[in-house]
Amino acid sequence: MAAESVAEGPKGPDRGGEWRPTGGGPFRRSARQWGRLDSRSGMLLAGLWLLALALAVRQAAAVLRLPQDERLVDLFAWIGDNGVLRVHGSLYDGDTPFTGTPFAGLVLKPLTRAAEQGLGVAWTFGTMLLVAAVGVVAARALPDPVPRRTALFAVPAALSLLVLSVPVRNTFHLGQTSILPVLLVLTGWLVGGDSRKQSRGKAATALAGRAGGVLIGVAGALQPATLLFVPLLWLTGRRPAAVSGAATFVICTLAGWAAMPGDSWTYWIHHVAGVGLGDPADATANQSLHGALLRAGLRGAPEVVLLVLLVAGVSWLALRRAVRYARDGQLLLAAAVVGCAAVVASPMAWQHQQLWVLPAVVGRVGRRTGDRLVWPVFVVMVMTLDGTALVPKVAAFGVLGENAVLLAALLASCAVPFLPRTSPAWADPQPSGLLSRPNLMLELLLIRVGYWAYSYVRGHAPDSRSLAEGHGDQILTVESFLHIDMEHSLNKLAARTEWLRDACDTYYTTFHFLVPIALLGWLYVRRVPLYRSARTALSFATLLGLVGFWLYPLAPPRLMPGLGYIDTAHGPQDLSNPDFGALTQLSNQYAAMPSLHVGWSLWCAVVVFLITRNRWLRALGALYPLLTTFVVMATANHYLLDAVGGVAVVAAGFLGQRWLARIRGDRTTAKPDADAEGRADGDTRVDEDTLGDGDGDAVADADTRAAPDVAQSGAPGPGARGAARGD
């Protein structure tokens, strides 16, 4: 792999990989471009900025409103008699030792006179500024050509993702400094790779390169794993920057050694770059290869040998891939690839040090528009949710959930085939029409996270017993007035009839998930257009059901005291005990209105009616929600009005899906070629007219609207429409 300058990448008017953080000019241009947006885009942009601001304020408030001994726990654990960091004694002694490098401790020494309360506020807002700087730098580093709309939306979107990510939230809570090395490395790498500065002469190029190397060297002194960027500088032809980066790291480390020789010996020699400081290395929060091998049961010399071999292989492959992307003009992606390798190779990669995975979201994967969302959705989910939210609660998948961030870092650094800008699919991916099957991985991810969100909201909805029982009295009063209070009679019938009781209990615990999943699977394989529409309607209905759980907690009949209902499925509950029954500790039992058992069964009936003209199958489909309604009342799990609520949310779900389809239809009216594939098939049109399509493939059409922006900027490529779709 011969050394080559990044400037020797793609030439032409797009100035591939150019970084554009130039003074106040861009802000004035951004303001003018915002003014030229249409009203819908302008409102969306304003909403994104408001969302980013709200998330930032919420994060700061979440830290500052905590008691003093519960916020910035890592930062205040270092406090001595005179402020931050112990002036006397070792940084690495005590129950909560310092986990950073001695140079990091040396940098923090000037804060020793700061007051604790004032430092908490200043530290929080200082961290917020660093996060904002990282977001702006990353957004301004998107590879050219960047349409006007994309450039305007990139900054607030990047800030929102950063604030939502687990590493940033963890950094705020602990009071860590891990944002600073990321900002230093990104700035040093991008400034040194600015093709405009390289075109200004050898002196300016050398100065920019050395300055970037110094920033990366300082970052390495603060977080040693980022030294992996030094060989990246060398391999991309920026050898003066690599030399200055290595020299800066050595100087900073020697300065720390001279000032604190005992602590330097402890960190670099005794603990081998901090291994063993802080929490145990096999904790799930440590998402490095070292932590994964320890969790797998390896110890001693075999683990060390295997770790060295794996780290060397991952680092070599990541550097090779990063050089290729850097020469292609994708500087931000190259930095993300090497940063992910640093997370993998670091002996201790705690949550606040895993931010390098998030910038990998800019990589483009897939040759169809329907495949483009898989990688960014996966990265965003990994970086914003707990790993257990991504996989089912099955023992075989547990290891994937525990190592989700490590898996994402390995994929980004070694495996994911990111597209080069020279690929025809970079700017003009193949359109995913209504006849094309959605990406299975994306569907499974969304279904799993959707179910996790469903379980989370249901489990965290208001569960006041008095409020839920009060709502139960309201429901019974209304039903009595309407003479439809049949739940008690049905429950007594099931309780005294053994075969009926067993059948109802089996039906209640089995069919609720089995039938909808089976139907979705069949639609995915055999009736793709209908699958898209039906799963959108089901998603809307479930979302409305969660709103009902939150706004109207309701005790089901089996949990209403003194009314004589029998819980046939779960056994008797001690209603005199405030914490009655172990069942109430597993999930919120007051999520009864609306009944999603009835709602989902009605959705199944509608789908069966649409996919077949067989009278017997349609009759069976119509019988399914009626039978479900009987079962949920016979087992004392729902009232009849709960079933009515289930019917209402499903009807609203289909209406919401039709509304989305109508919006998409309005978009495509002015673009006669957008859905040519769908119009070519008469059967497909019938399905669309029946339900429409409100899924994520509309992104391709939305992106097409950016074509005038690309055309105005004179961007090259296979046409303005293709370039806009690629972005």
Secondary structure, DSSP 8 states (H G I E B T S, - for coil): -----GGGS--STT-TT-----SSHHHHHHHHHHHTS-HHHHHHHHHHHHHHHHHHHHHHHHHHTS-TTTSSHHHHTT-BTTBSS-SSS-TT-SSS---S-HHHHHHHGGGGGS-HHHHHHHHHHHHHHHHHHHHHHHHHT--S---HHHHHHHHHHHHHHHHHSHHHHHHHHHT--THHHHHHHHHHHHHHT-HHHHTT-HHHHHHHHHHHHHHHHHHHHHSGGGGGHHHHHHHTT-HHHHHHHHHHHHHHHHHHHHH-HHHHIIIIIISTTTTTSSS-TTSTT--SHHHHHHHTT--HHHHHHHHHHHHHHHHHHHHHHHHHHHHTT-HHHHHHHHHHHHHHHSS---GGG-GGGGGGGG----SBGGGTTHHHHHHHHHHHS-GGGSS-S-HHHHHHHHTHHHHHHHIIIII-----TTSHHHHS-B---TTS---HHHHHHHHHHHHHHHHHHHHHS---HHHHHHHHHHHHHHHHHHT---HHHHHHHHHH-HHHHHHHHHHHHHHHHHHHHHHHHHHHHH-HHHHHHHHHHHHHHHHHHHHHHHH-----GGGSTTS----TTT----TTSTT-TGGGGTS-TT--SS-HHHHHHHHHHHHHHHH---HHHHHHHHHHHHHHHHHHHHTTS--HHHHHHHHHHHHHHHHHHHHHHHHHHHHHHT-TTTTHHHHT-HHHHHHHHHH---STTHHHHHHHTTHHHHHHHT--SS-HHHHHHH-
